[in-house]
Structure formats: structure tokens, C-alpha cells
Amino acid sequence: MRSAQILAAPCTWLYPATNLPYPYYSVTSKTRIRAALPTLLCLLSGCSQPFEGGNLPAVPMPTENPTTEASRILGKILFWDEQLSSDDTIACGTCHIPATGGADPRVGKHPGTNAGSIDDVRGSPGIVSLGEDGLPRKHPLFGFERQVTPRVSPSNFGSLWAPLLFWDGRAGGRLVDPESGQVAIGTGGALENQALEALSSEAEMAKAGRTWRELATKLETIRPLALATDLPADVAAAIDGDKDYPALFEAAFGDPGITAVRIAFALAGYQRTLVADMAPWDSYQAGDETAMSPAAIAGWQDFQALHCASCHVPPLFTNNEFFHIGIRRAEFDLGRKTVTGEDGDAGDFKVPSLRNAGLRQRFMHTGEFRSLAATIQAYFDSIPSPERDKIPGFGDYKFNFTGANRANLAAFIEEGLTDPRVRDEAFPFDRPKLASERADGLQ
């Protein structure tokens, strides 16, 4: 079955600072539905025939938050500014480094309810626990050390097309302004919701009880990216002449007012421009048979034959669904059930995109696998799953891999699905150097 993608024609702009092309995609809801139908029908019928589409679908964009150049650059600056955290140590980008596949290169241990037991997991380090006065306080699990999230940070690149975000899908499409209580986005605002949750999380970025007015007041008084160095050209041009945040917000929204919704709008708008669609697989699908190595091509064939594509559906290499594949017992993390309340969702977690997964340093929501090879081996070992019958064509996870299968699959994911611009942190995936990465340490 052919699964061609029906795309809206892209407009090409030029960044004033860099003279580099900026692909700005627009697409109607009807077009998105038509683009998804072939893949949906293939899944429902359990087909496993080769996928024949190439390009990624257009990025869905809520009508309430159209991306402009001014909002994109504001979002990029905000995303990489550690000053958005209460102690100036964590930026949004800290946990989403392009060169590590949009995920967190750092790792910490979350002790669960009993340190040193089976419920310990790996997670992403956040800030130390801070009281309402902004001073460190002793946390019952972490003391005066950095807190660690109970799941590793997922890649932010695959989030552009997802209707629900976070491993458990708790960030949905309807955005309610946390300051006014009014609906700011009716549908399609998962990225905006995700941004607001991270900024308000006491484990990730915020002191206890931080209000949105406090964050806005801070942004009104600080110099953008004051702690960062090696600024990208477009960012440096945007803040040239000591432009402050009120001036940047005025350029993006028409007046200098800084609000929670505007912060979320800018952060989400920037992320919607991070379209990683130049992997070797994309060129191979477009007809360049030399774009992938023989091992990667064999891995792509194995990927389809072994039904990996039933969940990691091309071209996004995810179906954005939730499953329990037995990596961790549901009693230790209820996953999707914490959102839906449904017993059948216990232990279910989001299927991550495999694009740029070869750059990651930790795998699965638990972060327990340190390499792609170890992750593939887990499937070779026949992961048990009470949810396996929900996955079309997936059987019972018993793939009967050979050594060549495993090696070829790894070659396909590591080579074929890695966008070199992401790996090299080239535009639009370029970024500043954070204070936490410098030899002089955290501010």
C-alpha cells in the first residue's frame, strides 16, 4: 500500500541575520487528515508492505499561535536562557540538546520510594528544591542535591506532530491561560502546554509557589541570554544593541507585555521550526539509492519485515500511541493511567520517534539502556507485554533476530534516521553554549 504524504507547499523566507532559508509550513486540517489516512488504513489492516512516502508531513499549527520570524527568534532565545529557572541553572534546552537527539545528555537517579531497590530509575536532573523565598531547602528524597525527574526527558523533535506530549500524554491540545483562566488555544496546543508545565515544575525549573507574574518581572529586568556564550548569528542579531525582553515581546506580539501564554506561544513557535527532515532515509526515499549504506538499507528492510514499523510508523517513526511493553512493572509507574484513570492504561507510555534516536545516550522512559544495541537486544529477549495484542502485526514481540538483523537495525537507526544538521547542531538546530557547560561551572 502506498502511503504518500500530501503536503502544503512551503514558503521560503530568509533570515535577516544569516540569509539562510527558513521553511515555514502551513497546512489545513483537511490536508492533515488526508495525509494521515493511508498510514491509518495500513495500520488498521495490519499491512506490512514497504512504506513509499518520503517527506515529513507539514507541522500542525494552532490558528491562535501562527509562527512569525519575531516569535521564532524570541522563542529560541527563551528556550536557551537558563535565567528562566528560579536559580539560573536550567534552560528548556538543557534537557533537549540537539547533538544528543533532542534529549538530555545528563543523567541522574530517582530513588522511587525506596533508594537502592527495584523501583529506582534514571531521570533528568533539575534544580535543587527551593522554598518560596528562593533559598535551598532539604528535599525528602534528594536532600540539598539536584532533584531528578522520575522519567528521562524525551526528544523534543518528535513532539512537533504529536497531539499529546510527555511520556504519559498529560499535555493535551487545549491550552487554558493559567493567569486568566480563559481558553488560549482550542486545539493543537500540546507544545504550549508542555512548556508551561516545565516552567512551573518545582523539580525542573521553579521555586515553590513561583507565580507567572514573578517570572514576567524577572524577564523584564534581565539581559536576554546573559549567562550564555557563543550565540548563534540570528540570536546575536536579535539582541544586538542591548535589546531587552520587553522589546523582543513587543516585536513578536505588538506590545511589551510579558505573560505566561506569550512565553508558551514563543517557545512552541520556535520548536515548530525544528523540522529534522534531512536524514539519509529521506534522501533514500526520494530516490537516492546511495544515501544509505548497504547495512542501513538491509536494516530498513528488516525494520519493515519484523513489523517495527507497526509502532514506529514512517515517516515520523512513531504512531504517537501509548503501550505497555513490559520495561517496568506498572505498579512502579502507572504511566498513562495517571492521566486517564483507566485501568487498561496502567504502565502505558508514549511510542517515541526513532528519528535521531541514534544520537541519544539513554533509552526507554526509564533510561535504563545506555546504547541502541542494548535497547534492540531487549526486544530480541522477547519483552513480555499485556498490551501486545493492541499492536497490529506485532505478534508477541518474538522477532527471532539474527546477529545481522540486530546490527543492521542499529545501522539503519543510527545512520539512516540521523539528520546531520541535528548531529552537528547546524542551523536551525544551532544553539548557544550554556553556563552549565562551561569550565567555570554553574552560575
C-alpha positions in Angstrom: 0.0 0.0 0.0 1.4 3.4 -0.9 1.4 5.9 1.9 2.2 9.2 0.1 2.2 12.3 2.1 0.0 15.2 0.9 1.8 18.4 1.8 1.1 22.1 1.7 3.5 24.0 -0.5 6.2 25.5 1.7 7.1 29.2 1.5 10.8 30.1 1.8 11.8 33.1 3.8 15.3 34.3 4.5 16.6 35.1 8.0 17.8 38.7 8.0 20.7 37.8 10.2 22.0 34.8 8.4 20.5 34.9 4.9 19.6 31.2 5.5 16.3 29.7 4.3 13.6 29.3 6.8 10.9 26.7 5.8 7.6 27.9 7.1 4.9 25.3 6.6 1.1 25.9 6.6 -1.5 23.2 6.2 -5.2 22.9 6.7 -6.8 20.4 9.0 -8.4 18.7 5.9 -5.0 18.3 4.4 -3.5 16.8 7.5 -6.4 14.3 7.7 -5.9 13.3 4.1 -2.1 12.9 4.7 -2.7 10.6 7.7 -5.4 8.4 6.1 -3.1 6.0 4.1 -1.0 5.2 7.1 -4.1 4.8 9.3 -5.7 2.4 6.9 -2.5 0.5 6.6 -2.3 0.1 10.4 -5.9 -0.9 10.7 -5.5 -3.6 8.1 -2.2 -4.9 9.7 -0.3 -4.4 6.5 3.5 -4.6 6.5 4.3 -3.6 2.9 7.1 -1.2 2.4 6.4 2.4 3.1 6.8 4.5 0.0 6.4 8.1 1.3 9.4 10.3 1.9 8.9 13.8 3.2 7.6 14.6 6.6 4.0 15.9 6.9 3.6 19.6 7.5 3.8 20.7 11.1 0.4 21.3 12.6 0.0 24.8 13.9 -2.9 26.2 16.1 -4.6 29.1 14.5 -4.2 31.1 17.7 -0.4 30.9 17.5 0.9 31.4 14.0 4.7 31.4 13.9 6.4 34.6 12.8 10.1 35.4 12.5 9.8 37.6 15.5 8.1 35.0 17.7 10.5 32.3 16.4 13.6 34.2 17.5 12.0 35.2 20.8 11.2 31.5 21.4 14.8 30.5 20.5 16.2 33.0 23.0 13.8 31.9 25.7 14.4 28.2 25.1 18.2 28.5 25.7 18.1 31.1 28.6 18.9 29.5 31.9 17.5 32.5 33.7 14.0 31.2 33.1 14.7 28.8 36.0 14.5 30.2 39.5 18.1 29.6 40.3 19.5 30.4 36.8 20.8 26.9 36.2 18.4 25.2 33.9 17.1 26.2 30.4 14.5 24.4 28.4 17.3 23.4 26.1 19.3 21.9 29.0 17.2 18.7 28.8 16.9 18.9 25.0 20.3 19.1 23.4 20.3 18.7 19.6 23.5 16.7 19.4 22.0 14.1 21.7 18.9 13.7 19.6 16.9 16.4 21.4 17.2 14.6 24.7 19.2 15.1 27.9 22.9 14.1 27.8 23.0 14.3 31.6 21.6 11.5 33.8 20.5 11.3 37.4 19.0 8.6 39.6 15.5 8.9 41.0 15.2 6.6 44.1 11.5 6.0 43.8 10.0 5.2 47.2 13.0 3.1 48.4 16.5 4.0 47.3 18.6 1.1 46.1 15.6 -1.0 45.3 13.9 -2.3 42.1 11.9 1.0 41.7 15.0 3.2 41.2 15.1 4.7 37.7 17.2 7.1 35.7 15.9 10.6 35.1 16.9 14.2 34.1 18.5 16.4 36.8 16.5 19.6 37.6 17.1 22.3 40.2 17.7 21.9 43.9 14.5 22.2 45.9 13.8 25.9 46.6 11.4 27.4 49.1 9.1 30.3 48.3 11.9 32.6 49.4 14.1 31.1 46.6 16.6 29.6 49.1 17.6 25.9 49.0 15.6 23.6 51.3 16.1 20.0 52.1 14.1 17.7 49.9 12.9 14.4 51.4 14.4 12.3 48.6 17.3 14.4 47.3 18.4 16.5 50.3 20.2 19.6 49.0 21.2 17.9 45.8 19.5 18.5 42.4 16.2 16.9 42.1 15.8 14.2 39.4 12.6 13.6 37.3 11.1 10.1 37.5 11.5 9.6 33.7 14.2 10.7 31.3 13.5 13.6 29.0 12.0 12.6 25.7 13.3 14.2 22.5 11.5 17.5 21.7 11.9 17.0 17.9 9.3 14.3 17.5 6.9 16.4 19.6 6.0 18.8 16.7 3.4 16.4 15.3 2.1 14.9 18.5 -1.4 15.7 19.8 -0.3 14.7 23.3 3.1 15.2 25.0 5.1 13.8 27.8 5.6 10.1 28.2 2.1 9.8 29.7 0.5 12.3 27.3 -0.7 14.7 30.0 -0.1 17.8 27.9 -3.1 18.0 25.6 -4.2 20.3 22.8 -6.5 22.7 24.8 -4.5 25.5 26.4 -6.0 27.4 29.3 -4.3 30.6 30.3 -3.0 29.9 33.8 -3.4 33.6 34.7 -6.8 34.5 33.3 -8.5 31.0 33.1 -9.5 31.7 29.6 -9.0 29.3 26.7 -6.0 30.5 24.8 -5.8 27.6 22.2 -8.8 25.4 21.4 -6.9 22.5 19.9 -3.3 21.7 18.8 -1.6 23.4 21.8 0.3 20.5 23.3 3.6 22.2 22.8 2.4 25.3 24.6 1.0 23.2 27.5 4.3 21.3 27.8 6.2 24.5 28.0 4.1 25.9 30.8 4.3 22.7 32.8 8.1 22.6 32.7 8.4 26.3 33.7 6.1 25.7 36.7 7.6 22.4 37.8 9.3 22.7 41.2 11.5 19.7 40.2 12.6 21.1 36.8 12.7 24.9 36.9 10.7 26.7 39.5 10.9 27.6 43.2 8.0 26.7 45.4 5.0 28.8 44.6 6.5 30.8 41.8 3.9 32.9 40.1 3.8 33.8 36.4 4.0 37.5 37.4 7.3 36.7 39.2 8.7 35.1 36.1 7.5 38.0 33.9 9.0 40.6 36.3 12.3 38.7 36.2 12.3 38.7 32.4 11.5 42.4 32.4 14.7 43.2 34.3 17.4 40.7 33.0 19.5 40.8 29.9 18.5 38.0 27.4 20.9 35.1 27.5 23.2 36.9 29.9 24.7 33.6 31.1 25.2 32.1 27.6 28.2 32.4 25.2 28.8 31.6 21.6 25.4 32.9 20.5 24.1 31.8 17.1 24.1 34.6 14.4 20.3 35.1 14.3 20.1 35.3 18.1 23.1 37.7 18.3 21.4 39.9 15.7 18.1 39.9 17.5 19.5 41.2 20.8 22.1 43.5 19.2 22.0 46.9 20.7 21.2 45.6 24.2 17.6 44.7 23.3 15.7 43.5 26.4 12.9 41.0 26.7 10.1 43.7 26.7 11.4 44.8 23.3 11.5 41.3 22.0 8.0 40.6 23.2 6.8 43.8 21.6 8.3 42.8 18.2 6.6 39.4 18.5 3.2 40.3 19.9 2.7 44.1 19.3 3.3 45.4 22.8 6.0 44.7 25.5 3.7 42.8 27.8 5.1 39.5 29.1 2.6 36.8 30.1 2.6 33.1 30.6 0.7 32.5 27.4 3.1 34.6 25.3 6.1 32.8 26.8 4.5 29.5 25.8 3.5 30.8 22.4 7.1 31.8 21.6 8.6 28.6 22.9 6.2 26.4 20.9 6.6 28.6 17.8 10.4 28.2 17.9 10.1 24.4 18.3 7.7 24.1 15.4 10.5 25.3 13.1 12.9 22.5 14.1 11.9 20.1 11.3 14.5 17.3 11.1 13.7 16.1 7.6 17.2 15.7 6.0 18.2 12.2 7.3 19.7 9.8 4.8 16.4 7.9 4.8 14.6 10.9 3.5 17.0 11.1 0.5 16.8 7.3 0.0 13.0 7.6 -0.1 13.3 10.4 -2.6 15.2 8.1 -5.0 18.9 8.4 -4.0 19.9 4.7 -3.6 23.4 5.8 -2.4 22.1 7.8 0.5 22.3 4.9 2.9 24.9 2.2 3.4 24.1 -1.4 2.4 23.9 -2.2 6.2 21.4 0.6 6.7 19.4 -0.5 3.7 19.3 -4.0 5.0 18.2 -2.6 8.4 15.4 -0.7 6.8 14.2 -3.9 5.1 14.4 -5.7 8.4 12.6 -2.9 10.1 9.6 -3.4 7.9 9.7 -7.2 7.7 9.9 -7.5 11.5 6.9 -5.1 12.0 9.0 -2.5 13.8 7.0 0.0 11.7 3.7 -1.1 13.3 4.5 1.3 16.2 7.4 3.4 14.8 5.4 4.3 11.7 7.3 6.2 8.9 7.8 8.9 8.1 7.6 10.2 11.7 8.7 6.8 13.0 6.1 6.9 15.8 2.4 6.4 15.9 2.1 8.7 18.9 0.2 6.0 20.7 0.7 4.6 24.2 1.7 1.0 25.1 3.0 -1.1 28.0 5.8 -3.2 26.7 7.0 -4.6 30.0 10.1 -2.5 30.5 8.9 -1.6 34.0 6.2 -3.0 36.2 3.1 -0.8 36.1 2.9 -0.7 39.9 6.1 1.4 40.0 4.8 3.9 37.4 1.2 3.9 36.2 2.1 6.0 33.2 -0.9 6.9 31.0 -3.4 5.8 33.8 -2.4 8.8 35.9 -3.9 10.9 33.1 -7.0 8.8 32.0 -7.8 7.0 35.2 -8.4 3.8 33.1 -7.0 0.5 34.5 -6.2 -0.6 31.0 -3.8 2.3 30.6 -1.6 1.3 33.6 2.0 1.2 32.6 1.4 2.6 29.1 3.9 5.1 27.7 4.3 7.0 24.5 5.9 5.5 21.5 9.0 7.7 20.9 10.1 8.7 17.4 13.2 6.9 16.2 14.4 9.9 14.2 17.8 11.0 15.6 17.5 8.2 18.3 21.0 7.1 17.4 22.3 10.3 19.0 20.7 9.5 22.3 22.7 8.4 25.4 19.8 6.8 27.3 16.8 4.8 26.0 13.3 4.0 27.2 11.4 6.2 29.6 13.4 4.6 32.4 16.7 5.5 30.8 18.0 2.0 31.8 19.6 1.2 28.4 22.8 3.1 27.6 23.1 2.1 24.0 20.9 1.5 21.0 22.3 -2.0 20.7 21.2 -2.8 24.3 17.7 -1.5 23.5 17.4 -3.7 20.4 18.6 -6.6 22.4 15.7 -6.1 24.9 13.3 -6.8 22.0 15.4 -9.8 21.0 14.9 -11.1 24.5 11.1 -11.0 23.9 9.8 -8.3 26.1 6.5 -9.6 27.6 3.6 -7.3 27.3 -0.1 -7.5 28.3 -0.8 -4.9 25.6 0.8 -6.7 22.7 -2.5 -7.7 21.1 -3.3 -4.0 20.6 -0.4 -3.5 18.1 -1.3 -4.5 14.6 1.0 -7.1 13.2 3.3 -7.0 16.2 2.7 -10.6 17.3 4.2 -11.2 20.7 7.5 -9.4 20.3 9.3 -12.6 19.4 11.2 -11.5 16.3 13.8 -14.3 16.1 16.5 -11.8 15.3 19.8 -12.9 13.9 23.0 -11.1 14.7 22.9 -9.5 11.3 19.3 -8.3 12.0 20.4 -6.6 15.1 23.4 -5.0 13.6 21.5 -3.8 10.5 18.7 -2.4 12.6 21.2 -0.4 14.6 22.9 0.8 11.4 19.5 1.9 10.0 18.5 3.9 13.1 21.9 5.4 13.8 22.8 6.2 10.2 19.6 6.3 8.2 17.5 8.3 10.7 20.0 10.9 11.8 19.7 14.3 10.4 23.3 15.6 10.1 22.2 19.2 11.0 20.9 17.8 14.3 24.1 15.9 14.9 26.3 18.9 14.1 24.0 21.4 15.7 23.8 23.4 12.5 21.0 25.9 11.7 18.2 25.7 12.6 19.4 23.4 15.3 22.2 25.7 16.4 22.3 27.0 19.9 24.4 29.0 22.4 26.8 27.4 24.9 25.2 27.2 28.3 26.8 28.4 31.5 26.4 24.8 32.9 28.5 23.5 30.1 31.4 25.9 30.6 34.5 25.2 32.7 33.6 27.8 35.2 30.5 25.8 36.1 27.0 26.8 37.1 26.1 30.4 37.8 
